[in-house]
């Protein structure tokens, strides 16, 4: 289990951050990923495997006026 945006999320340990993004959001290019307090570079997402009790924040940017 991981903590995703403050909520417990099951069945994500062992998957990559890229997998998580594909499952949880449609707007991958507008999302910043923070893993255990560290902003992740986009190049790292496919290689970073999630572990039990990881804390992930998905931060999306929305434009408007």
N, CA, C and O atoms as a GROMACS GRO file, in nm:
protein
  260
    1UNK      N    1   0.084  -0.117   0.000
    1UNK     CA    2   0.000   0.000   0.000
    1UNK      C    3   0.089   0.125   0.000
    1UNK      O    4   0.192   0.129   0.068
    2UNK      N    5   0.048   0.225  -0.078
    2UNK     CA    6   0.117   0.353  -0.078
    2UNK      C    7   0.018   0.460  -0.032
    2UNK      O    8  -0.102   0.435  -0.023
    3UNK      N    9   0.070   0.578  -0.005
    3UNK     CA   10  -0.015   0.693   0.026
    3UNK      C   11  -0.011   0.784  -0.096
    3UNK      O   12   0.094   0.838  -0.130
    4UNK      N   13  -0.125   0.801  -0.162
    4UNK     CA   14  -0.135   0.882  -0.283
    4UNK      C   15  -0.224   1.002  -0.253
    4UNK      O   16  -0.343   0.988  -0.225
    5UNK      N   17  -0.166   1.120  -0.259
    5UNK     CA   18  -0.238   1.244  -0.229
    5UNK      C   19  -0.314   1.234  -0.097
    5UNK      O   20  -0.428   1.277  -0.085
    6UNK      N   21  -0.247   1.176   0.004
    6UNK     CA   22  -0.302   1.168   0.138
    6UNK      C   23  -0.395   1.052   0.164
    6UNK      O   24  -0.444   1.037   0.276
    7UNK      N   25  -0.420   0.967   0.065
    7UNK     CA   26  -0.510   0.853   0.083
    7UNK      C   27  -0.438   0.722   0.058
    7UNK      O   28  -0.356   0.711  -0.033
    8UNK      N   29  -0.470   0.622   0.139
    8UNK     CA   30  -0.411   0.490   0.120
    8UNK      C   31  -0.459   0.431  -0.012
    8UNK      O   32  -0.578   0.434  -0.044
    9UNK      N   33  -0.364   0.378  -0.090
    9UNK     CA   34  -0.395   0.320  -0.220
    9UNK      C   35  -0.330   0.184  -0.229
    9UNK      O   36  -0.208   0.172  -0.216
   10UNK      N   37  -0.410   0.081  -0.250
   10UNK     CA   38  -0.360  -0.057  -0.253
   10UNK      C   39  -0.311  -0.095  -0.392
   10UNK      O   40  -0.344  -0.030  -0.492
   11UNK      N   41  -0.233  -0.202  -0.397
   11UNK     CA   42  -0.188  -0.267  -0.520
   11UNK      C   43  -0.100  -0.180  -0.609
   11UNK      O   44  -0.103  -0.196  -0.731
   12UNK      N   45  -0.023  -0.088  -0.552
   12UNK     CA   46   0.066  -0.005  -0.632
   12UNK      C   47   0.213  -0.036  -0.604
   12UNK      O   48   0.299  -0.006  -0.687
   13UNK      N   49   0.244  -0.096  -0.490
   13UNK     CA   50   0.383  -0.131  -0.459
   13UNK      C   51   0.433  -0.228  -0.566
   13UNK      O   52   0.365  -0.324  -0.600
   14UNK      N   53   0.554  -0.202  -0.617
   14UNK     CA   54   0.613  -0.285  -0.721
   14UNK      C   55   0.592  -0.228  -0.860
   14UNK      O   56   0.661  -0.267  -0.954
   15UNK      N   57   0.498  -0.136  -0.874
   15UNK     CA   58   0.476  -0.070  -1.003
   15UNK      C   59   0.565   0.055  -1.010
   15UNK      O   60   0.618   0.099  -0.908
   16UNK      N   61   0.581   0.109  -1.129
   16UNK     CA   62   0.661   0.230  -1.144
   16UNK      C   63   0.573   0.354  -1.131
   16UNK      O   64   0.451   0.347  -1.137
   17UNK      N   65   0.640   0.467  -1.113
   17UNK     CA   66   0.566   0.594  -1.111
   17UNK      C   67   0.496   0.618  -1.244
   17UNK      O   68   0.387   0.675  -1.246
   18UNK      N   69   0.555   0.577  -1.354
   18UNK     CA   70   0.491   0.590  -1.485
   18UNK      C   71   0.362   0.508  -1.489
   18UNK      O   72   0.261   0.554  -1.542
   19UNK      N   73   0.365   0.386  -1.434
   19UNK     CA   74   0.244   0.304  -1.426
   19UNK      C   75   0.135   0.375  -1.347
   19UNK      O   76   0.019   0.379  -1.387
   20UNK      N   77   0.175   0.432  -1.234
   20UNK     CA   78   0.080   0.504  -1.148
   20UNK      C   79   0.015   0.619  -1.224
   20UNK      O   80  -0.106   0.636  -1.218
   21UNK      N   81   0.095   0.696  -1.295
   21UNK     CA   82   0.040   0.808  -1.372
   21UNK      C   83  -0.058   0.761  -1.478
   21UNK      O   84  -0.164   0.822  -1.497
   22UNK      N   85  -0.025   0.654  -1.546
   22UNK     CA   86  -0.114   0.603  -1.650
   22UNK      C   87  -0.247   0.558  -1.592
   22UNK      O   88  -0.352   0.573  -1.656
   23UNK      N   89  -0.245   0.503  -1.471
   23UNK     CA   90  -0.368   0.454  -1.408
   23UNK      C   91  -0.451   0.564  -1.346
   23UNK      O   92  -0.574   0.554  -1.341
   24UNK      N   93  -0.386   0.670  -1.298
   24UNK     CA   94  -0.455   0.769  -1.217
   24UNK      C   95  -0.485   0.901  -1.285
   24UNK      O   96  -0.566   0.979  -1.234
   25UNK      N   97  -0.422   0.930  -1.398
   25UNK     CA   98  -0.446   1.061  -1.460
   25UNK      C   99  -0.442   1.051  -1.612
   25UNK      O  100  -0.371   0.968  -1.669
   26UNK      N  101  -0.519   1.136  -1.676
   26UNK     CA  102  -0.521   1.143  -1.821
   26UNK      C  103  -0.425   1.249  -1.875
   26UNK      O  104  -0.395   1.251  -1.994
   27UNK      N  105  -0.379   1.337  -1.788
   27UNK     CA  106  -0.300   1.452  -1.832
   27UNK      C  107  -0.156   1.441  -1.780
   27UNK      O  108  -0.113   1.523  -1.699
   28UNK      N  109  -0.084   1.340  -1.826
   28UNK     CA  110   0.050   1.313  -1.774
   28UNK      C  111   0.145   1.431  -1.790
   28UNK      O  112   0.229   1.453  -1.702
   29UNK      N  113   0.135   1.507  -1.899
   29UNK     CA  114   0.230   1.614  -1.922
   29UNK      C  115   0.205   1.735  -1.832
   29UNK      O  116   0.292   1.821  -1.822
   30UNK      N  117   0.089   1.744  -1.768
   30UNK     CA  118   0.058   1.856  -1.681
   30UNK      C  119   0.067   1.820  -1.533
   30UNK      O  120   0.010   1.889  -1.449
   31UNK      N  121   0.137   1.713  -1.501
   31UNK     CA  122   0.145   1.665  -1.363
   31UNK      C  123   0.289   1.663  -1.315
   31UNK      O  124   0.380   1.618  -1.385
   32UNK      N  125   0.308   1.715  -1.194
   32UNK     CA  126   0.436   1.704  -1.126
   32UNK      C  127   0.422   1.592  -1.024
   32UNK      O  128   0.320   1.583  -0.955
   33UNK      N  129   0.524   1.506  -1.014
   33UNK     CA  130   0.520   1.393  -0.922
   33UNK      C  131   0.620   1.416  -0.810
   33UNK      O  132   0.738   1.444  -0.834
   34UNK      N  133   0.572   1.404  -0.688
   34UNK     CA  134   0.658   1.414  -0.570
   34UNK      C  135   0.656   1.278  -0.501
   34UNK      O  136   0.550   1.225  -0.470
   35UNK      N  137   0.773   1.222  -0.477
   35UNK     CA  138   0.786   1.092  -0.411
   35UNK      C  139   0.862   1.111  -0.281
   35UNK      O  140   0.979   1.149  -0.283
   36UNK      N  141   0.796   1.084  -0.170
   36UNK     CA  142   0.858   1.097  -0.038
   36UNK      C  143   0.926   1.232  -0.020
   36UNK      O  144   1.036   1.241   0.035
   37UNK      N  145   0.858   1.338  -0.066
   37UNK     CA  146   0.907   1.474  -0.047
   37UNK      C  147   1.003   1.524  -0.153
   37UNK      O  148   1.050   1.638  -0.145
   38UNK      N  149   1.035   1.442  -0.253
   38UNK     CA  150   1.130   1.480  -0.359
   38UNK      C  151   1.058   1.490  -0.492
   38UNK      O  152   0.988   1.398  -0.533
   39UNK      N  153   1.075   1.604  -0.561
   39UNK     CA  154   1.020   1.620  -0.694
   39UNK      C  155   1.096   1.528  -0.789
   39UNK      O  156   1.219   1.530  -0.792
   40UNK      N  157   1.023   1.450  -0.866
   40UNK     CA  158   1.085   1.355  -0.958
   40UNK      C  159   1.092   1.414  -1.098
   40UNK      O  160   0.997   1.477  -1.144
   41UNK      N  161   1.204   1.394  -1.165
   41UNK     CA  162   1.219   1.435  -1.304
   41UNK      C  163   1.144   1.336  -1.392
   41UNK      O  164   1.140   1.217  -1.361
   42UNK      N  165   1.088   1.384  -1.499
   42UNK     CA  166   1.008   1.299  -1.588
   42UNK      C  167   1.086   1.177  -1.637
   42UNK      O  168   1.029   1.070  -1.654
   43UNK      N  169   1.218   1.194  -1.659
   43UNK     CA  170   1.300   1.082  -1.706
   43UNK      C  171   1.310   0.970  -1.603
   43UNK      O  172   1.341   0.856  -1.638
   44UNK      N  173   1.285   1.000  -1.477
   44UNK     CA  174   1.297   0.901  -1.369
   44UNK      C  175   1.172   0.816  -1.350
   44UNK      O  176   1.178   0.711  -1.286
   45UNK      N  177   1.058   0.859  -1.402
   45UNK     CA  178   0.931   0.796  -1.370
   45UNK      C  179   0.923   0.650  -1.411
   45UNK      O  180   0.867   0.568  -1.337
   46UNK      N  181   0.976   0.615  -1.526
   46UNK     CA  182   0.967   0.477  -1.574
   46UNK      C  183   1.059   0.382  -1.499
   46UNK      O  184   1.038   0.261  -1.499
   47UNK      N  185   1.161   0.437  -1.434
   47UNK     CA  186   1.258   0.353  -1.363
   47UNK      C  187   1.239   0.351  -1.212
   47UNK      O  188   1.303   0.272  -1.143
   48UNK      N  189   1.153   0.437  -1.160
   48UNK     CA  190   1.134   0.446  -1.015
   48UNK      C  191   1.020   0.355  -0.972
   48UNK      O  192   0.904   0.381  -1.001
   49UNK      N  193   1.054   0.248  -0.902
   49UNK     CA  194   0.956   0.152  -0.854
   49UNK      C  195   0.903   0.196  -0.718
   49UNK      O  196   0.979   0.240  -0.632
   50UNK      N  197   0.774   0.183  -0.700
   50UNK     CA  198   0.710   0.218  -0.574
   50UNK      C  199   0.729   0.107  -0.471
   50UNK      O  200   0.726  -0.011  -0.504
   51UNK      N  201   0.748   0.148  -0.346
   51UNK     CA  202   0.763   0.055  -0.234
   51UNK      C  203   0.649   0.075  -0.136
   51UNK      O  204   0.582   0.179  -0.137
   52UNK      N  205   0.627  -0.024  -0.052
   52UNK     CA  206   0.526  -0.012   0.052
   52UNK      C  207   0.551   0.114   0.134
   52UNK      O  208   0.665   0.148   0.166
   53UNK      N  209   0.442   0.184   0.166
   53UNK     CA  210   0.443   0.304   0.249
   53UNK      C  211   0.505   0.427   0.184
   53UNK      O  212   0.528   0.527   0.252
   54UNK      N  213   0.534   0.423   0.054
   54UNK     CA  214   0.579   0.543  -0.016
   54UNK      C  215   0.467   0.647  -0.012
   54UNK      O  216   0.349   0.614  -0.013
   55UNK      N  217   0.508   0.773  -0.008
   55UNK     CA  218   0.414   0.885  -0.012
   55UNK      C  219   0.431   0.954  -0.147
   55UNK      O  220   0.538   1.005  -0.179
   56UNK      N  221   0.323   0.957  -0.224
   56UNK     CA  222   0.325   1.016  -0.358
   56UNK      C  223   0.222   1.128  -0.364
   56UNK      O  224   0.108   1.112  -0.319
   57UNK      N  225   0.264   1.240  -0.418
   57UNK     CA  226   0.173   1.350  -0.445
   57UNK      C  227   0.173   1.376  -0.595
   57UNK      O  228   0.279   1.392  -0.655
   58UNK      N  229   0.056   1.380  -0.655
   58UNK     CA  230   0.040   1.418  -0.795
   58UNK      C  231  -0.017   1.559  -0.797
   58UNK      O  232  -0.128   1.583  -0.750
   59UNK      N  233   0.060   1.650  -0.851
   59UNK     CA  234   0.022   1.791  -0.851
   59UNK      C  235  -0.002   1.834  -0.995
   59UNK      O  236   0.089   1.831  -1.077
   60UNK      N  237  -0.126   1.873  -1.025
   60UNK     CA  238  -0.157   1.913  -1.162
   60UNK      C  239  -0.176   2.062  -1.169
   60UNK      O  240  -0.220   2.127  -1.074
   61UNK      N  241  -0.140   2.116  -1.284
   61UNK     CA  242  -0.151   2.258  -1.310
   61UNK      C  243  -0.265   2.281  -1.408
   61UNK      O  244  -0.275   2.214  -1.510
   62UNK      N  245  -0.350   2.376  -1.375
   62UNK     CA  246  -0.466   2.408  -1.458
   62UNK      C  247  -0.458   2.556  -1.492
   62UNK      O  248  -0.446   2.641  -1.404
   63UNK      N  249  -0.465   2.585  -1.620
   63UNK     CA  250  -0.463   2.724  -1.663
   63UNK      C  251  -0.604   2.778  -1.675
   63UNK      O  252  -0.700   2.703  -1.690
   64UNK      N  253  -0.615   2.906  -1.669
   64UNK     CA  254  -0.745   2.967  -1.684
   64UNK      C  255  -0.733   3.118  -1.671
   64UNK      O  256  -0.625   3.171  -1.646
   65UNK      N  257  -0.840   3.182  -1.686
   65UNK     CA  258  -0.831   3.327  -1.678
   65UNK      C  259  -0.959   3.391  -1.633
   65UNK      O  260  -0.966   3.513  -1.621
   0.00000   0.00000   0.00000
